[in-house]
Every structure is written in C-alpha cells, then in structure tokens.
Amino acid sequence: MNNLTELIEVCHWMNEKNYSPATSGNYSLRINEKNLYVSASGVDKGKLKTSDFINMDLQGEYTNETLKPSDEAMIHAKIMELVPEANCVLHSHSIAGTALSMFTKDNQIEFCGFELQKAFSKIKSHSETIRFHIFENTQDINQFANELEHNWKEDFSNTPCLILRGHGIYVWAESIQRAKRFLEGAEFLMAVRVEQIKMGLK
C-alpha cells in the first residue's frame, strides 16, 4: 500500500464518521521538504481517489490544470513548514468540534483527567492538563497561515492540533496512522465535553 492510498482510507473513515459533510474537510501528505499532496476542493470525501490529490509546493504553487487545491491548502503547507517532522495533516468538520468552539468564549479548551488524553504520544498521564487552542475563523487563508506562524503555541509539540472557531480542527503527525489517532482522540475528548455541557457538568 502506498502512502497516498493509506491516506485515502483514512479520509474515507473520516467521512463515515461524519467528519467531512458536504465535501468539507481536507488532507495532505508530505512528499519531500518542498512539496506535499493536498486534497482537491469540492470533492466528495467519501469518494476520494489518488487523482483527487494535487502536488503543491509549500508556497502554494501547483501545475494541475483541471483541479484546484482545497481552499485551506496553505494552512497545511504552513504547518509542514513550521513542523519539519509533520508528514500528514488532517482537517475535520465534526459537529462536536464545531459546536464546542462556538460555545466557549475562550481561546483554548482544556482537558484533564481523561485517559484518552494519552492518544497524544507525548502525554503520559490522565492527570496532565492539555489544551486545544482556538483561532478565529477567516476566509483569508493566506493571511491566517502567516498569522499562525507568528502565534505558534509552544504546547503544539505535545498536543499537535488547533481549532478554527465554528469551522473545524487540524491535527498533524509524522505518520498517517498517528495523525488518525490524534484526530480520533481529539474528537472523542470534544464529544465528551459537549456531553458534559449538555448534562450541566461543565
């Protein structure tokens, strides 16, 4: 199985989880230090195939004449530029993540006491406090990518994920399967927090 085929299997899994409704969501895989594959815009993520990925450089340049990269491709490129060990970036639009980011007025969501925090490789105990940082949503993705560089968080090394408010979550990792694990863990924690809020526990 080549890496792009492996990534597509994860994309299909995300679609089955309802993490990419209405063709939303985007995904990328590093090719080398200068280029990445990124999913094309407007494609049904449950039907993604290898030809739906575009070879793009970290500056956003590409030569495909029939497809255009996802509108948020430059966020993927910026993450890979800032994190040389990041080889895969996944972006979901789950109900829990979107709702939670709109419910909280803070710029971060904290979790402590959950065993599944250890889905993130560098978190060794449920007693540690982890944070998902929230950034304001924008349609100017190039500007946001530049702002992200200037507002990069130290604890991204421990919890490699960020949320765009009312939009979705990005996770990144050195491998496709580890990125999938990070995403699944993050989505679980956010879904649990939504349930806590509904029960009046938080």
C-alpha positions as CSV (number, residue, x, y, z in Angstrom):
1,M,0.0,0.0,0.0
2,N,1.5,3.4,-1.0
3,N,1.1,6.3,1.4
4,L,-1.5,8.1,-0.7
5,T,-3.7,5.0,-0.7
6,E,-3.3,4.7,3.0
7,L,-4.3,8.4,3.4
8,I,-7.4,7.9,1.3
9,E,-8.5,5.0,3.5
10,V,-8.3,7.4,6.5
11,C,-10.2,10.1,4.6
12,H,-13.0,7.5,3.8
13,W,-13.0,6.6,7.5
14,M,-13.4,10.2,8.5
15,N,-16.3,10.6,6.0
16,E,-18.0,7.6,7.6
17,K,-17.6,9.3,11.0
18,N,-19.4,12.4,9.6
19,Y,-16.2,14.4,10.0
20,S,-16.4,15.8,6.4
21,P,-20.0,16.6,5.5
22,A,-20.9,18.3,2.2
23,T,-17.4,17.8,0.7
24,S,-15.8,19.6,3.6
25,G,-12.5,18.7,5.2
26,N,-9.1,18.5,3.6
27,Y,-6.0,16.3,3.9
28,S,-2.3,16.4,3.0
29,L,0.7,14.2,2.8
30,R,4.3,15.4,2.6
31,I,6.2,14.4,-0.5
32,N,9.6,16.0,0.5
33,E,10.9,19.1,2.2
34,K,9.4,21.3,-0.6
35,N,6.2,19.6,-1.8
36,L,3.0,18.0,-0.5
37,Y,0.0,16.2,-1.8
38,V,-3.2,18.1,-0.8
39,S,-6.8,17.1,-1.5
40,A,-8.7,19.0,-4.2
41,S,-11.5,21.4,-3.5
42,G,-15.2,20.4,-3.8
43,V,-14.7,16.6,-4.0
44,D,-16.9,14.2,-2.1
45,K,-14.6,13.0,0.6
46,G,-16.3,9.6,0.7
47,K,-15.2,9.0,-2.9
48,L,-11.7,10.4,-2.8
49,K,-9.2,8.7,-5.1
50,T,-5.5,9.3,-5.8
51,S,-6.3,11.5,-8.8
52,D,-8.1,13.9,-6.4
53,F,-4.8,14.9,-4.8
54,I,-2.6,17.7,-6.1
55,N,1.1,18.1,-5.9
56,M,1.7,21.6,-4.5
57,D,4.8,23.3,-3.1
58,L,4.9,25.0,0.3
59,Q,4.4,28.4,-1.4
60,G,1.1,27.2,-2.9
61,E,2.3,26.7,-6.4
62,Y,0.9,23.8,-8.5
63,T,0.5,22.8,-12.1
64,N,-2.7,20.8,-12.2
65,E,-4.9,22.3,-14.9
66,T,-8.2,20.5,-14.0
67,L,-8.3,20.6,-10.2
68,K,-7.5,23.3,-7.6
69,P,-6.3,22.6,-4.1
70,S,-8.6,22.8,-1.1
71,D,-9.2,26.4,-0.1
72,E,-7.3,25.7,3.1
73,A,-4.2,24.2,1.5
74,M,-1.9,26.9,2.7
75,I,-2.7,26.0,6.3
76,H,-1.4,22.5,5.6
77,A,1.7,24.0,3.9
78,K,2.3,26.3,6.8
79,I,2.1,23.5,9.4
80,M,4.5,21.4,7.4
81,E,6.9,24.4,7.0
82,L,6.8,25.0,10.8
83,V,6.9,21.4,11.8
84,P,9.5,19.6,9.7
85,E,8.6,16.2,11.2
86,A,4.9,16.6,10.2
87,N,4.2,14.4,7.3
88,C,0.4,14.3,7.4
89,V,-2.2,16.9,8.2
90,L,-5.9,16.0,8.7
91,H,-8.8,18.5,8.9
92,S,-12.3,17.6,10.1
93,H,-15.6,19.4,10.4
94,S,-17.2,17.4,13.2
95,I,-20.4,18.5,14.9
96,A,-18.8,18.3,18.4
97,G,-15.7,20.3,17.5
98,T,-17.7,23.0,15.7
99,A,-20.3,23.3,18.4
100,L,-17.8,23.4,21.2
101,S,-15.6,26.0,19.6
102,M,-18.7,28.3,19.3
103,F,-19.9,27.6,22.9
104,T,-16.6,28.6,24.6
105,K,-15.6,32.2,24.6
106,D,-12.0,31.4,25.5
107,N,-9.2,30.9,23.0
108,Q,-8.5,27.4,24.3
109,I,-10.2,24.3,25.6
110,E,-8.6,22.5,28.5
111,F,-8.9,18.8,29.3
112,C,-7.6,17.0,32.4
113,G,-8.4,13.6,34.0
114,F,-9.3,11.8,30.8
115,E,-7.5,8.6,29.9
116,L,-7.8,9.3,26.2
117,Q,-5.6,12.3,26.5
118,K,-2.8,9.7,26.1
119,A,-3.9,9.4,22.4
120,F,-1.3,12.1,22.0
121,S,2.1,10.5,22.1
122,K,3.8,12.9,24.5
123,I,1.0,12.9,27.1
124,K,1.9,10.2,29.6
125,S,-0.8,10.6,32.2
126,H,-4.5,11.5,32.5
127,S,-3.5,13.9,35.2
128,E,-1.8,16.2,32.8
129,T,-3.6,19.3,31.5
130,I,-3.8,19.6,27.7
131,R,-5.1,22.5,25.6
132,F,-6.6,22.7,22.2
133,H,-6.0,26.3,21.0
134,I,-8.8,28.1,19.2
135,F,-8.2,30.6,16.4
136,E,-10.8,32.9,14.9
137,N,-12.2,31.7,11.5
138,T,-11.4,33.7,8.4
139,Q,-11.9,33.5,4.7
140,D,-8.4,34.9,4.1
141,I,-6.5,31.7,4.5
142,N,-3.1,33.1,3.3
143,Q,-3.3,35.8,6.0
144,F,-4.3,33.2,8.6
145,A,-1.3,31.0,7.6
146,N,1.0,33.9,8.2
147,E,-0.7,34.8,11.5
148,L,-0.4,31.2,12.6
149,E,3.4,31.4,12.2
150,H,3.5,34.4,14.5
151,N,1.1,32.9,17.0
152,W,2.6,29.4,17.1
153,K,2.0,27.8,20.5
154,E,4.7,26.0,22.5
155,D,2.5,23.2,23.6
156,F,1.6,22.3,20.0
157,S,4.6,19.9,20.4
158,N,2.6,18.0,23.0
159,T,-0.9,18.3,21.5
160,P,-0.5,18.9,17.8
161,C,-3.9,20.2,17.0
162,L,-5.6,23.6,16.5
163,I,-9.3,24.6,16.1
164,L,-10.8,27.3,13.9
165,R,-13.8,28.6,15.6
166,G,-17.1,27.5,14.1
167,H,-15.1,25.6,11.4
168,G,-13.1,22.6,12.4
169,I,-9.9,21.0,13.8
170,Y,-6.5,20.4,12.3
171,V,-4.1,17.7,13.6
172,W,-0.7,16.7,12.3
173,A,1.8,14.0,12.9
174,E,4.9,12.2,11.5
175,S,2.7,9.4,10.1
176,I,-0.8,8.9,8.7
177,Q,-1.9,6.5,11.3
178,R,-0.6,8.6,14.2
179,A,-2.4,11.6,12.7
180,K,-5.6,9.5,12.6
181,R,-5.0,8.5,16.3
182,F,-4.6,12.2,17.3
183,L,-7.7,13.1,15.4
184,E,-9.8,10.3,16.9
185,G,-8.6,11.1,20.4
186,A,-9.3,14.9,20.0
187,E,-12.7,14.2,18.6
188,F,-13.6,11.9,21.5
189,L,-12.5,14.5,24.0
190,M,-14.5,17.2,22.3
191,A,-17.6,15.0,22.1
192,V,-17.3,14.2,25.8
193,R,-17.0,17.9,26.7
194,V,-20.2,18.6,24.7
195,E,-22.0,15.8,26.7
196,Q,-20.7,17.3,29.9
197,I,-22.1,20.7,28.9
198,K,-25.5,19.2,28.0
199,M,-25.6,17.4,31.4
200,G,-24.7,20.7,33.2
201,L,-21.4,19.2,34.4
202,K,-19.1,21.9,32.9
